[in-house]
Amino acid sequence: MEAQGRLKEVQDLFESILKQKGDVAKNYSQLVESILKDGTIPQKYKELMFVALSLTKKCEWCLSYHLKLAIESGATYEELIEVAFVSFLMDGSPALMEAVKMNDFYNELKGVR
């Protein structure tokens, strides 16, 4: 439940921000939605970029959130593995080692375990 746990932590954080700073949270959400929706670049490809950035930045919370959205957008396991190798080229071995989490999170979110 590691990926699900990270997703819950993200959800809890944003719910807290919404209660404390509703206007800021709403503005942030609108910005995110406007960037994530299909445009010149389809959402699936944007999510693959976010997965790559999450790997290079070593952000488990970002990885779980954007991996879930990537899967929902139709990203395949093979595409995600290729993203991990692109991250490796940009950030070296640490980014590739983050792909261990990506693999575990993917299996959890797809119900493979």
WOLINGI-V560274 format. One record per residue. N is the residue number from 1. SS is DSSP state (H for helix, E for strand, - for the rest). Layout:
N SS
N SS
//
This chain:
1 -
2 H
3 H
4 H
5 H
6 H
7 H
8 H
9 H
10 H
11 H
12 H
13 H
14 H
15 H
16 H
17 H
18 H
19 H
20 H
21 -
22 H
23 H
24 H
25 H
26 H
27 H
28 H
29 H
30 H
31 H
32 H
33 H
34 H
35 H
36 H
37 -
38 -
39 -
40 -
41 -
42 -
43 H
44 H
45 H
46 H
47 H
48 H
49 H
50 H
51 H
52 H
53 H
54 H
55 H
56 H
57 H
58 -
59 -
60 H
61 H
62 H
63 H
64 H
65 H
66 H
67 H
68 H
69 H
70 H
71 H
72 H
73 -
74 -
75 -
76 -
77 H
78 H
79 H
80 H
81 H
82 H
83 H
84 H
85 H
86 H
87 H
88 H
89 H
90 H
91 H
92 -
93 H
94 H
95 H
96 H
97 H
98 H
99 H
100 H
101 H
102 H
103 H
104 H
105 H
106 H
107 H
108 H
109 H
110 H
111 -
112 -
113 -
//
